[in-house]
Amino acid sequence: MRNYLGSATLEMRLTEEEGEAFAKALEEGLATDRSKSRLMRAFVDLLLYGKTEMNEAQLDAAVQAGRVTHGEDTTVRARPSTKRFTDGVRVAYEIIRASGPGGITDEEAILDYCQRTGKDLQRSNNGWRSKRKALRLMELIRCVGELPVRSGNMAQAWAVVDPEREVPEVGTVFEVTYDDED
């Protein structure tokens, strides 16, 4: 199995039994993101420092851990009922507010967000969307229709609910309600 890390090539050799177990785990989705993350950290520690903080039993347990599933009712109950107005959410709010009543698409807003925050464009899509979603849950913005994007497709446009409203202070906590879109 080969994995390309930058320009270096990492080659792992597995016994036939290990290879079959690994393939089965991948097919069945048994390796969780958490166990993959723990294994990768342990592997990197082993490569860089010649040791890992995980002992053999912990490594085995991480590999053998099956996918954890949750019932919908417990997941819904576990969602937070409040959202905090953070500095990042403030920047997102100001970008959407400055777009006017016609709104702004995520594509346009991400570019502005990266310019204002100095964040990497390649890594900002999900960061932006989580902030926009927080604003929607706080009921500070709403979808006002669709606008064309560079690809020629249409995308949702977002605008503030009340342009006259003062920008909330960072740290303000909002009660949120989830709907079917969440």
JOKA-V531663 format. One record per pair of residues at least 4 apart in sequence whose ideal C-beta (glycine too) atoms are under 7 Angstrom apart, sorted by the first residue. I is the first residue (numbers start at 1). J is the second residue. If there is no record, write none. Layout:
# JOKA-V531663
[[I & J] [I & J]]
This chain:
# JOKA-V531663
[[1 & 12] [2 & 9] [2 & 10] [2 & 11] [3 & 10] [4 & 9] [5 & 10] [14 & 18] [14 & 19] [14 & 22] [15 & 19] [16 & 20] [17 & 21] [18 & 22] [19 & 23] [20 & 24] [21 & 25] [22 & 26] [23 & 27] [24 & 28] [25 & 30] [25 & 31] [26 & 31] [29 & 67] [30 & 66] [30 & 67] [31 & 35] [31 & 36] [32 & 36] [32 & 65] [32 & 67] [32 & 68] [33 & 37] [34 & 38] [35 & 39] [35 & 62] [35 & 65] [36 & 40] [37 & 41] [38 & 42] [38 & 62] [39 & 43] [39 & 62] [39 & 63] [40 & 44] [41 & 45] [42 & 46] [42 & 52] [42 & 54] [42 & 59] [43 & 47] [44 & 48] [45 & 49] [45 & 51] [45 & 52] [45 & 53] [46 & 50] [46 & 51] [46 & 52] [54 & 58] [54 & 59] [56 & 60] [57 & 61] [58 & 62] [59 & 63] [60 & 64] [61 & 65] [70 & 74] [70 & 75] [71 & 75] [72 & 76] [73 & 77] [74 & 78] [79 & 178] [81 & 175] [81 & 176] [82 & 173] [82 & 174] [82 & 175] [82 & 176] [83 & 134] [83 & 137] [83 & 138] [83 & 174] [83 & 176] [84 & 171] [84 & 173] [85 & 89] [85 & 90] [85 & 168] [85 & 170] [85 & 171] [85 & 172] [85 & 174] [86 & 90] [86 & 170] [87 & 91] [87 & 170] [88 & 92] [88 & 131] [89 & 93] [89 & 131] [89 & 134] [89 & 135] [90 & 94] [90 & 167] [90 & 170] [91 & 95] [91 & 113] [91 & 116] [91 & 117] [92 & 96] [92 & 113] [92 & 128] [92 & 131] [92 & 132] [92 & 135] [93 & 97] [93 & 135] [93 & 140] [93 & 167] [94 & 98] [94 & 167] [95 & 99] [95 & 104] [95 & 109] [95 & 112] [95 & 113] [96 & 104] [96 & 109] [96 & 141] [96 & 158] [96 & 159] [96 & 160] [97 & 160] [97 & 163] [99 & 103] [99 & 104] [99 & 159] [101 & 159] [102 & 157] [103 & 144] [103 & 145] [103 & 147] [103 & 157] [103 & 158] [103 & 159] [104 & 108] [104 & 109] [104 & 157] [104 & 158] [105 & 109] [105 & 147] [105 & 149] [105 & 155] [105 & 156] [105 & 157] [106 & 110] [106 & 128] [106 & 129] [106 & 132] [106 & 155] [107 & 149] [107 & 150] [107 & 155] [108 & 112] [109 & 113] [109 & 128] [110 & 114] [110 & 124] [110 & 125] [110 & 128] [111 & 115] [112 & 116] [113 & 117] [113 & 119] [113 & 124] [113 & 128] [114 & 119] [114 & 121] [114 & 124] [119 & 123] [119 & 124] [119 & 127] [120 & 124] [124 & 128] [125 & 129] [126 & 130] [127 & 131] [128 & 132] [129 & 133] [130 & 134] [131 & 135] [132 & 136] [132 & 158] [133 & 137] [134 & 138] [135 & 140] [135 & 141] [136 & 141] [137 & 176] [138 & 174] [138 & 176] [139 & 161] [140 & 160] [140 & 161] [141 & 158] [141 & 159] [141 & 160] [141 & 161] [142 & 159] [142 & 161] [143 & 156] [143 & 157] [143 & 158] [144 & 157] [144 & 158] [144 & 159] [145 & 157] [146 & 154] [146 & 155] [146 & 156] [146 & 157] [147 & 154] [147 & 155] [147 & 157] [148 & 152] [148 & 154] [149 & 153] [149 & 155] [168 & 172] [178 & 182]]
